[in-house]
Amino acid sequence: MASTSRDVIAGRGLHSKAKSAKLLEVLNAMEEEESNNNREEIFIAPPDNAAGEFTDEDSGDEDSQRGAHLPGSVLHASVLCEDSGTGEDNDDLDLQPAKKRQKAVVKPQRIWTKRDIRPDFGSWTASDPHIEDLKSQELSPVGLFELFFDEGTINFIVNETNRYAWQKNVNLSLTAQELKCVLGILILNNNELDASDRFAKVRPLIIRMNCNFQKHAPLEEFYSFGESMCEYFGHRGSKQLHRGKPVRLGYKIWCGTTSRGYLVWFEPSQGTLFTKPDRSLDLGGSMVIKFVDALQERGFLPYHIFFDKVFTSVKLMSILRKKGVKATGTVREYRTERCPLKDPKELKKMKRGSFDYKVDESEEIIVCRWRDSSVVNICSNAVGIEPVRLTSRHSGATKTRTQVHQPSLVKLYQEKVGGVGRMDQNIAKYKVKIRGMKWYSSFIGYVIDAALNNAWQLHRICCQDAQVDLLAFRRYIACVYLESNADTTSQGRRSRRLETESRFDMIGHWIIHQDKRTRCALCHSQTNTRCEKCQKGVHAKCFREYHIR
């Protein structure tokens, strides 16, 4: 992440002919004009030859002189303006060459009428046979996790890691068992990288995980779309600053989740270089369309998507309506296409709970302006004003809670929009830490945490009678992986916690004969048989009961 001034860049004429500035030029300009406070957010990406040696190491001391320890290939890498997808004008850092002016297209004016919306979507009647099948299988936490990190994914990572080691003249001979012990996914594809994709090294993993996430996702009506952050403090990759998130520095990731926080689809943000936005939408709206396309691979059902003002526009609502998808989101005033609502200053003078609204006659899109502690604009193509309900809101002036009127679309939005936030909260509680110097190590840890979150979400759905919290769920998987795949030839006493965790995993338990009679672990009488995995004496008649909770 780097920041610089428009005046500095423009004054030095760095972009009059070039497509983008170089990092070294930007750093020099920053040193000469430190007093300028008008700053613009930019980012740098891995150099074009991302498969080279330097991509596997971080730069030097962060506290040293600016750029002193960066390789020449990085100092001459392109520095690009970040398009956050907010739709706001961003002229502070003009890094792209001027485009030819095109004739303005006259858009047809929308006719706004004050009435409630009359949506023509079908009702939600879909069932989810896949979830019913998972419930019947009674999968353990490990089984649920391996729905995503399945055998194919593990073998793919093992093969690519061994291939990378072979390229470095190292006979690593990594096995799937060794990989499961630490889930140390560090190296991926290095050949034939897509120069336009800053995440080309991990692109095969992104594709595989998205496929697995969608394959086992609960089929629900309500979904949430938003931004998540993967923490990263190094000098590589599309690192960005996000002031509105608990994790402020790192990779921004577009995420589509269920209302409870199951991650269905994700894509790391890298501006408009890899993801070309639709001509009629900004980058954020285009990513919503990509998520909807992924959902509709399971069927063209009347899904309902919720998102915030970063993504919402009347144009996006129109496109989603044509796709047969419901949508509701807060919206900025300049994206309402001149919907004639009461002025926010006038609405602030009215009592709390007051609102105004209009409906587009041609496409049944409603825009509502509601007065809460502040004025909120909400747009929807599926939910209207009625029924208007009373809701309890905190009053800062009187230090009490008061009853205010709340339109139906506002109430539904507040209930369903928080899916991405719930996923972020689960991931932030217990993070996988990979202490590697690869620029993508933290991203791999994020993917593992997302898979654990999804497995836990399925556990909550499929095992309602024997639920465990997220910490116990993660500990169970870790203990089973360590015991089941560790080198058993080493000496030392086995942990009783590991024995307890693996006793009920239903994997690899066989009854065998033993020469010396021991006491049965269940009934405590003498027996000449034992469990091969648990190494505990157990009768044949006690075997099944001993391995079931």
C-alpha positions as CSV (number, residue, x, y, z in Angstrom):
1,M,0.0,0.0,0.0
2,A,1.3,3.4,-0.8
3,S,-0.2,6.9,-0.9
4,T,0.8,9.9,-2.9
5,S,-0.5,13.3,-3.9
6,R,-2.2,14.3,-7.1
7,D,-0.2,17.5,-7.2
8,V,3.1,15.7,-6.9
9,I,2.4,13.2,-9.6
10,A,0.7,15.6,-11.9
11,G,3.4,18.3,-11.4
12,R,6.2,15.9,-12.4
13,G,4.3,14.8,-15.5
14,L,4.6,11.1,-14.7
15,H,1.4,10.1,-16.4
16,S,1.1,12.3,-19.5
17,K,2.2,9.5,-21.8
18,A,2.7,6.4,-19.7
19,K,-0.1,4.0,-18.8
20,S,0.9,4.0,-15.1
21,A,3.5,5.3,-12.8
22,K,6.4,3.3,-11.4
23,L,6.9,2.7,-7.7
24,L,10.3,4.3,-7.6
25,E,9.0,7.5,-9.2
26,V,6.1,7.7,-6.7
27,L,8.4,7.2,-3.7
28,N,10.8,9.9,-4.9
29,A,7.8,12.3,-5.5
30,M,6.5,11.5,-1.9
31,E,9.9,12.4,-0.4
32,E,10.0,15.7,-2.2
33,E,6.5,16.7,-1.2
34,E,5.9,15.4,2.3
35,S,4.0,18.5,3.3
36,N,1.1,17.9,0.9
37,N,-1.9,16.4,2.8
38,N,-4.1,15.7,-0.2
39,R,-3.5,11.9,-0.5
40,E,-5.0,9.2,-2.7
41,E,-5.1,5.5,-2.0
42,I,-3.1,3.4,-4.4
43,F,-1.6,-0.1,-4.4
44,I,1.2,-2.1,-6.0
45,A,1.0,-5.7,-7.2
46,P,3.5,-8.5,-7.5
47,P,5.9,-7.7,-10.5
48,D,5.0,-9.1,-13.9
49,N,7.4,-12.0,-13.5
50,A,5.6,-13.2,-10.4
51,A,7.1,-16.7,-10.7
52,G,10.6,-15.4,-10.0
53,E,12.7,-15.9,-7.0
54,F,11.9,-12.6,-5.4
55,T,8.2,-13.4,-5.0
56,D,9.0,-15.9,-2.3
57,E,10.7,-13.4,0.1
58,D,9.5,-10.3,1.8
59,S,11.5,-7.1,1.7
60,G,13.8,-5.8,4.4
61,D,13.1,-3.8,7.6
62,E,9.9,-1.8,7.3
63,D,11.3,0.9,9.5
64,S,14.3,1.6,7.3
65,Q,14.6,4.2,4.6
66,R,11.7,4.1,2.1
67,G,12.3,1.6,-0.7
68,A,15.9,1.0,0.4
69,H,15.5,-2.8,0.6
70,L,13.1,-3.3,-2.3
71,P,14.4,-5.2,-5.4
72,G,14.8,-3.2,-8.6
73,S,12.0,-5.2,-10.2
74,V,9.6,-4.1,-7.5
75,L,10.7,-0.4,-7.6
76,H,9.9,-0.4,-11.3
77,A,6.6,-2.2,-10.9
78,S,3.4,-0.4,-11.9
79,V,1.5,1.6,-9.2
80,L,-2.2,1.7,-9.9
81,C,-5.2,3.7,-8.6
82,E,-7.6,1.6,-6.5
83,D,-11.1,1.5,-7.7
84,S,-13.0,0.5,-4.6
85,G,-16.3,0.1,-6.4
86,T,-18.0,2.9,-4.4
87,G,-19.0,4.7,-7.6
88,E,-17.6,8.0,-6.3
89,D,-15.5,10.2,-8.5
90,N,-11.8,9.6,-8.1
91,D,-9.8,12.2,-9.9
92,D,-7.1,12.7,-7.4
93,L,-4.7,10.3,-9.0
94,D,-5.0,10.1,-12.8
95,L,-2.9,7.1,-13.6
96,Q,-4.7,6.1,-16.8
97,P,-4.3,7.8,-20.2
98,A,-7.1,10.1,-21.3
99,K,-9.8,8.4,-23.2
100,K,-11.6,9.8,-26.2
101,R,-14.8,11.5,-25.3
102,Q,-17.9,9.7,-26.3
103,K,-21.2,11.1,-27.1
104,A,-23.5,11.2,-24.1
105,V,-26.3,8.6,-24.3
106,V,-29.7,10.1,-23.3
107,K,-31.2,7.8,-20.7
108,P,-35.0,7.5,-20.5
109,Q,-36.4,9.3,-17.5
110,R,-38.0,7.1,-14.9
111,I,-41.6,7.9,-13.8
112,W,-41.7,7.8,-10.0
113,T,-45.1,7.4,-8.2
114,K,-46.0,7.4,-4.6
115,R,-47.5,4.0,-4.0
116,D,-46.3,0.7,-2.5
117,I,-44.4,-1.8,-4.6
118,R,-46.1,-4.7,-6.4
119,P,-43.4,-7.2,-7.1
120,D,-44.1,-10.1,-9.5
121,F,-41.5,-12.6,-8.2
122,G,-42.5,-16.2,-7.4
123,S,-42.7,-17.3,-3.8
124,W,-39.9,-19.3,-2.3
125,T,-40.8,-23.0,-2.3
126,A,-37.4,-24.7,-3.0
127,S,-36.3,-27.6,-0.9
128,D,-32.7,-28.6,-0.2
129,P,-32.1,-32.4,-0.8
130,H,-28.3,-32.1,-0.4
131,I,-28.6,-30.8,3.2
132,E,-31.1,-33.6,4.0
133,D,-28.5,-36.1,2.6
134,L,-25.7,-34.6,4.8
135,K,-28.0,-34.9,7.8
136,S,-28.6,-38.6,7.1
137,Q,-24.8,-39.2,6.9
138,E,-24.2,-37.9,10.4
139,L,-20.7,-36.6,9.4
140,S,-18.2,-35.8,12.1
141,P,-16.5,-32.3,12.2
142,V,-13.6,-33.8,10.2
143,G,-16.0,-35.2,7.6
144,L,-17.7,-31.8,7.2
145,F,-14.4,-30.0,6.9
146,E,-13.2,-32.5,4.2
147,L,-16.2,-31.7,2.1
148,F,-14.2,-28.6,1.1
149,F,-10.6,-29.7,1.6
150,D,-11.4,-33.0,0.0
151,E,-9.0,-35.7,-1.2
152,G,-8.7,-34.1,-4.7
153,T,-7.8,-30.7,-3.2
154,I,-5.2,-32.2,-0.8
155,N,-3.6,-34.3,-3.6
156,F,-3.6,-31.2,-5.9
157,I,-1.6,-29.2,-3.3
158,V,0.8,-32.1,-2.6
159,N,1.6,-32.5,-6.3
160,E,2.1,-28.7,-6.9
161,T,4.3,-28.4,-3.7
162,N,6.5,-31.4,-4.8
163,R,6.7,-29.9,-8.3
164,Y,7.8,-26.6,-7.0
165,A,10.5,-28.3,-4.8
166,W,11.7,-30.3,-7.9
167,Q,12.1,-27.0,-9.8
168,K,14.4,-25.9,-7.0
169,N,16.4,-29.2,-7.2
170,V,14.9,-30.4,-3.8
171,N,13.5,-33.9,-3.4
172,L,10.8,-33.0,-0.9
173,S,8.5,-36.0,-1.3
174,L,5.6,-34.4,0.6
175,T,2.7,-36.8,1.3
176,A,-0.9,-36.1,2.0
177,Q,-0.5,-37.3,5.6
178,E,2.3,-34.8,6.2
179,L,0.2,-32.0,4.7
180,K,-2.7,-32.8,6.9
181,C,-0.6,-32.6,10.0
182,V,0.0,-28.9,9.6
183,L,-2.3,-27.9,6.6
184,G,0.8,-25.9,5.5
185,I,-0.3,-24.9,2.1
186,L,2.5,-22.6,1.0
187,I,3.3,-23.2,-2.6
188,L,1.0,-23.4,-5.7
189,N,1.2,-23.1,-9.5
190,N,4.3,-21.3,-10.8
191,N,4.1,-21.9,-14.5
192,E,2.1,-20.0,-17.1
193,L,0.8,-17.4,-14.8
194,D,-1.8,-14.9,-16.0
195,A,-0.1,-11.5,-16.0
196,S,-3.4,-9.7,-15.5
197,D,-4.2,-11.7,-12.3
198,R,-2.4,-10.7,-9.2
199,F,-3.6,-13.8,-7.5
200,A,-2.5,-16.2,-10.3
201,K,-0.5,-18.3,-7.9
202,V,-3.5,-19.2,-5.8
203,R,-6.1,-19.0,-8.6
204,P,-6.4,-22.8,-8.8
205,L,-7.1,-23.0,-5.1
206,I,-9.7,-20.2,-5.3
207,I,-11.5,-22.0,-8.1
208,R,-11.5,-25.3,-6.3
209,M,-12.7,-23.8,-3.0
210,N,-15.5,-21.8,-4.7
211,C,-16.6,-25.0,-6.4
212,N,-16.6,-26.9,-3.0
213,F,-18.3,-24.1,-1.1
214,Q,-21.1,-23.8,-3.7
215,K,-21.5,-27.6,-3.9
216,H,-22.3,-28.0,-0.2
217,A,-23.9,-24.6,0.5
218,P,-27.3,-24.6,2.2
219,L,-30.0,-23.7,-0.3
220,E,-31.6,-20.6,1.2
221,E,-33.6,-17.7,0.0
222,F,-31.7,-14.9,1.7
223,Y,-28.0,-14.0,1.0
224,S,-25.7,-11.2,2.0
225,F,-22.9,-9.6,-0.2
226,G,-20.1,-7.4,1.1
227,E,-16.4,-6.9,1.7
228,S,-14.1,-8.9,3.9
229,M,-10.5,-8.2,4.8
230,C,-7.6,-10.7,5.0
231,E,-4.9,-9.3,7.3
232,Y,-1.5,-8.7,5.6
233,F,1.4,-6.4,6.6
234,G,4.0,-7.3,4.0
235,H,5.2,-5.4,0.9
236,R,3.7,-7.6,-1.7
237,G,0.3,-8.1,-3.4
238,S,-2.7,-5.9,-3.7
239,K,-2.6,-4.7,-0.1
240,Q,-5.3,-2.1,0.7
241,L,-6.5,0.0,3.6
242,H,-10.1,-0.3,4.7
243,R,-11.0,2.1,7.5
244,G,-14.4,0.6,8.1
245,K,-13.3,-2.9,9.1
246,P,-11.7,-4.3,12.2
247,V,-8.9,-5.6,10.0
248,R,-7.8,-2.4,8.3
249,L,-4.8,-3.4,6.3
250,G,-4.6,-6.4,4.0
251,Y,-6.3,-8.0,1.0
252,K,-9.9,-6.9,0.3
253,I,-12.1,-9.9,-0.6
254,W,-15.6,-9.7,-2.2
255,C,-17.8,-12.3,-0.4
256,G,-21.3,-13.7,-0.8
257,T,-22.7,-15.5,2.2
258,T,-25.9,-16.9,3.6
259,S,-27.6,-14.8,6.2
260,R,-26.0,-17.0,8.9
261,G,-22.4,-16.5,7.6
262,Y,-21.7,-19.6,5.3
263,L,-19.3,-18.4,2.6
264,V,-20.8,-19.4,-0.8
265,W,-18.5,-17.4,-3.1
266,F,-15.4,-15.2,-2.8
267,E,-13.0,-13.3,-5.0
268,P,-10.0,-11.2,-3.9
269,S,-10.2,-7.6,-5.0
270,Q,-7.6,-6.3,-7.5
271,G,-9.3,-3.3,-9.0
272,T,-10.5,-3.3,-12.6
273,L,-7.4,-4.9,-14.1
274,F,-8.5,-8.6,-13.7
275,T,-12.3,-8.0,-13.3
276,K,-13.7,-5.8,-16.0
277,P,-16.9,-4.1,-14.8
278,D,-20.1,-4.0,-16.8
279,R,-20.4,-0.9,-18.8
280,S,-23.6,0.2,-17.0
281,L,-22.3,-0.7,-13.5
282,D,-19.3,0.1,-11.4
283,L,-16.9,-2.5,-10.0
284,G,-19.0,-3.3,-6.9
285,G,-22.2,-3.8,-8.8
286,S,-20.4,-6.1,-11.3
287,M,-19.1,-8.3,-8.4
288,V,-22.7,-8.6,-7.2
289,I,-23.7,-9.9,-10.7
290,K,-20.8,-12.4,-10.6
291,F,-22.1,-13.7,-7.2
292,V,-25.7,-14.0,-8.6
293,D,-24.4,-15.9,-11.6
294,A,-22.7,-18.4,-9.2
295,L,-25.9,-18.8,-7.3
296,Q,-28.0,-19.4,-10.4
297,E,-25.8,-22.4,-11.3
298,R,-27.9,-24.3,-8.8
299,G,-31.1,-23.1,-10.4
300,F,-32.9,-20.0,-11.4
301,L,-34.7,-19.4,-8.1
302,P,-36.0,-16.1,-6.6
303,Y,-33.0,-15.6,-4.4
304,H,-33.0,-12.4,-2.2
305,I,-29.6,-10.6,-2.0
306,F,-28.8,-7.9,0.6
307,F,-25.9,-5.4,0.4
308,D,-25.0,-1.9,1.5
309,K,-24.6,1.4,-0.3
310,V,-21.1,0.5,-1.7
311,F,-23.0,-1.7,-4.2
312,T,-26.6,-0.4,-4.5
313,S,-27.9,1.5,-7.4
314,V,-31.3,1.7,-9.2
315,K,-29.5,0.3,-12.3
316,L,-28.3,-2.7,-10.4
317,M,-31.8,-3.4,-9.0
318,S,-33.1,-3.3,-12.6
319,I,-30.5,-5.8,-13.9
320,L,-31.2,-8.2,-11.0
321,R,-34.9,-7.9,-11.5
322,K,-34.5,-9.0,-15.1
323,K,-32.4,-12.0,-13.9
324,G,-35.3,-13.0,-11.6
325,V,-33.4,-12.1,-8.4
326,K,-34.7,-10.0,-5.5
327,A,-32.5,-7.4,-4.0
328,T,-32.6,-4.8,-1.1
329,G,-29.9,-2.4,0.0
330,T,-29.1,1.0,1.3
331,V,-28.3,3.5,-1.5
332,R,-26.5,6.8,-1.9
333,E,-28.7,9.7,-3.0
334,Y,-26.9,10.3,-6.3
335,R,-27.6,6.7,-7.3
336,T,-31.4,7.0,-7.0
337,E,-31.7,8.4,-10.6
338,R,-33.4,11.6,-9.4
339,C,-36.1,9.9,-7.3
340,P,-38.2,12.9,-6.0
341,L,-38.1,12.3,-2.2
342,K,-38.3,14.7,0.6
343,D,-35.1,16.6,1.3
344,P,-33.1,15.0,4.1
345,K,-32.9,18.4,5.9
346,E,-36.7,18.6,5.9
347,L,-37.0,14.9,7.0
348,K,-34.7,15.5,9.9
349,K,-37.1,18.1,11.3
350,M,-39.9,15.5,11.4
351,K,-40.4,13.0,14.2
352,R,-38.3,9.9,14.3
353,G,-39.8,7.1,12.2
354,S,-41.1,9.4,9.4
355,F,-40.4,8.3,5.9
356,D,-41.1,9.1,2.2
357,Y,-41.0,6.8,-0.8
358,K,-41.6,6.5,-4.5
359,V,-41.9,3.6,-7.0
360,D,-40.7,3.5,-10.5
361,E,-43.7,2.7,-12.7
362,S,-41.9,0.8,-15.4
363,E,-39.9,-1.7,-13.3
364,E,-41.4,-1.8,-9.8
365,I,-38.3,-0.5,-8.0
366,I,-39.0,1.4,-4.7
367,V,-36.8,4.0,-3.0
368,C,-37.6,4.8,0.6
369,R,-36.0,7.6,2.8
370,W,-36.5,6.8,6.5
371,R,-35.6,9.0,9.4
372,D,-33.9,7.2,12.2
373,S,-31.1,8.7,14.3
374,S,-30.0,9.8,10.8
375,V,-31.6,9.7,7.4
376,V,-31.3,6.4,5.6
377,N,-32.1,5.7,1.9
378,I,-33.1,2.1,1.0
379,C,-33.8,0.7,-2.4
380,S,-35.5,-2.6,-3.3
381,N,-37.1,-4.4,-6.2
382,A,-39.0,-7.0,-4.1
383,V,-40.1,-5.5,-0.7
384,G,-42.3,-2.5,-0.1
385,I,-43.5,-0.3,2.7
386,E,-46.4,-2.4,4.0
387,P,-46.8,-3.6,6.6
388,V,-45.4,-0.7,8.6
389,R,-44.5,-2.0,12.1
390,L,-43.4,-0.4,15.4
391,T,-39.9,-1.0,16.5
392,S,-37.9,-0.1,19.6
393,R,-35.1,2.3,19.1
394,H,-32.7,3.9,21.6
395,S,-33.0,7.6,22.1
396,G,-29.8,9.4,22.9
397,A,-31.5,12.5,24.2
398,T,-33.7,10.8,26.8
399,K,-31.5,7.8,27.4
400,T,-34.5,5.5,26.9
401,R,-36.0,3.3,24.2
402,T,-38.9,4.6,22.1
403,Q,-41.3,3.1,19.6
404,V,-40.9,4.3,16.0
405,H,-42.6,3.3,12.8
406,Q,-40.4,1.1,10.5
407,P,-41.3,0.2,6.8
408,S,-41.2,-3.5,5.9
409,L,-38.1,-3.2,3.6
410,V,-36.1,-1.5,6.4
411,K,-36.9,-4.2,8.9
412,L,-36.1,-7.1,6.5
413,Y,-32.8,-5.4,5.5
414,Q,-31.6,-5.1,9.1
415,E,-32.4,-8.7,9.8
416,K,-30.7,-10.3,6.8
417,V,-27.8,-8.1,5.7
418,G,-25.2,-9.2,8.3
419,G,-24.0,-12.5,6.8
420,V,-20.6,-11.3,5.8
421,G,-20.1,-9.7,9.2
422,R,-21.0,-12.9,11.0
423,M,-18.4,-14.8,8.9
424,D,-15.7,-12.2,9.7
425,Q,-16.5,-12.5,13.4
426,N,-16.1,-16.3,13.3
427,I,-12.8,-16.1,11.4
428,A,-11.4,-13.3,13.7
429,K,-12.0,-15.4,16.8
430,Y,-9.4,-18.1,16.0
431,K,-7.1,-17.5,13.1
432,V,-4.7,-19.9,11.3
433,K,-1.2,-18.4,11.4
434,I,1.3,-19.4,8.7
435,R,4.6,-17.9,9.6
436,G,5.9,-17.8,6.0
437,M,7.5,-15.0,4.0
438,K,5.3,-15.7,1.0
439,W,3.0,-12.8,0.0
440,Y,0.1,-15.3,-0.2
441,S,0.6,-17.2,3.1
442,S,-2.0,-15.1,5.0
443,F,-4.5,-15.6,2.1
444,I,-4.1,-19.4,2.4
445,G,-4.7,-19.1,6.1
446,Y,-7.9,-17.1,5.4
447,V,-9.1,-19.8,3.0
448,I,-8.6,-22.5,5.7
449,D,-10.5,-20.4,8.3
450,A,-13.3,-19.9,5.8
451,A,-13.5,-23.6,5.2
452,L,-13.6,-24.3,9.0
453,N,-16.4,-21.7,9.4
454,N,-18.4,-23.3,6.6
455,A,-17.9,-26.8,8.1
456,W,-19.1,-25.5,11.5
457,Q,-22.2,-23.9,9.8
458,L,-23.1,-27.2,8.3
459,H,-22.5,-28.9,11.7
460,R,-25.0,-26.5,13.3
461,I,-27.6,-27.5,10.6
462,C,-27.0,-31.2,10.5
463,C,-26.2,-32.0,14.1
464,Q,-28.8,-29.9,16.0
465,D,-28.9,-32.5,18.9
466,A,-25.1,-32.6,19.5
467,Q,-23.8,-29.1,18.6
468,V,-20.4,-27.8,19.8
469,D,-19.1,-24.3,19.7
470,L,-16.6,-23.1,17.1
471,L,-13.5,-23.5,19.4
472,A,-14.3,-27.1,20.3
473,F,-15.1,-27.8,16.6
474,R,-11.7,-26.5,15.4
475,R,-9.9,-28.3,18.3
476,Y,-11.6,-31.6,17.3
477,I,-10.4,-31.4,13.7
478,A,-6.9,-30.4,14.7
479,C,-6.5,-33.2,17.2
480,V,-7.8,-35.9,14.8
481,Y,-5.5,-34.7,12.0
482,L,-2.5,-34.7,14.3
483,E,-3.1,-38.1,15.7
484,S,-4.3,-39.8,12.5
485,N,-1.5,-38.5,10.3
486,A,1.5,-38.1,12.7
487,D,4.6,-40.3,12.6
488,T,3.7,-43.2,15.0
489,T,7.2,-44.5,15.1
490,S,8.4,-41.8,17.4
491,Q,8.5,-42.5,21.1
492,G,6.5,-40.7,23.7
493,R,3.3,-40.9,25.6
494,R,0.1,-40.3,23.6
495,S,-2.0,-37.4,24.7
496,R,-5.2,-38.4,26.5
497,R,-7.0,-35.5,24.7
498,L,-6.0,-36.9,21.3
499,E,-7.3,-40.3,22.3
500,T,-10.6,-38.9,23.4
501,E,-11.0,-36.8,20.3
502,S,-10.2,-39.6,17.8
503,R,-12.2,-42.3,19.7
504,F,-15.5,-41.1,18.1
505,D,-14.3,-40.1,14.6
506,M,-15.5,-43.4,13.0
507,I,-12.3,-43.6,10.9
508,G,-9.9,-46.6,10.9
509,H,-11.1,-48.4,14.0
510,W,-10.6,-52.2,13.6
511,I,-10.8,-55.0,16.2
512,I,-7.8,-57.2,16.3
513,H,-6.5,-60.1,18.5
514,Q,-3.9,-59.5,21.2
515,D,-1.7,-62.2,22.9
516,K,-1.8,-60.6,26.3
517,R,-5.2,-60.3,28.0
518,T,-6.1,-56.8,29.2
519,R,-9.2,-55.1,30.7
520,C,-11.9,-53.9,28.4
521,A,-12.0,-50.1,28.3
522,L,-15.9,-50.2,28.5
523,C,-16.9,-53.1,30.8
524,H,-13.5,-53.5,32.5
525,S,-13.5,-57.3,32.3
526,Q,-10.6,-59.3,30.8
527,T,-10.4,-59.5,27.0
528,N,-8.0,-60.7,24.3
529,T,-9.1,-58.2,21.6
530,R,-8.4,-54.6,21.2
531,C,-8.9,-51.6,18.9
532,E,-6.1,-51.2,16.5
533,K,-6.3,-47.4,16.3
534,C,-7.1,-46.6,19.9
535,Q,-4.8,-49.3,21.3
536,K,-7.3,-50.0,24.0
537,G,-8.6,-53.5,25.0
538,V,-12.2,-53.9,24.1
539,H,-14.6,-56.8,23.6
540,A,-16.3,-57.5,20.3
541,K,-19.6,-57.0,22.0
542,C,-18.4,-53.7,23.5
543,F,-16.7,-52.4,20.3
544,R,-19.5,-50.4,18.8
545,E,-20.8,-48.9,22.0
546,Y,-17.2,-47.8,23.0
547,H,-16.8,-45.8,19.8
548,I,-20.2,-44.0,19.9
549,R,-20.8,-41.0,22.1
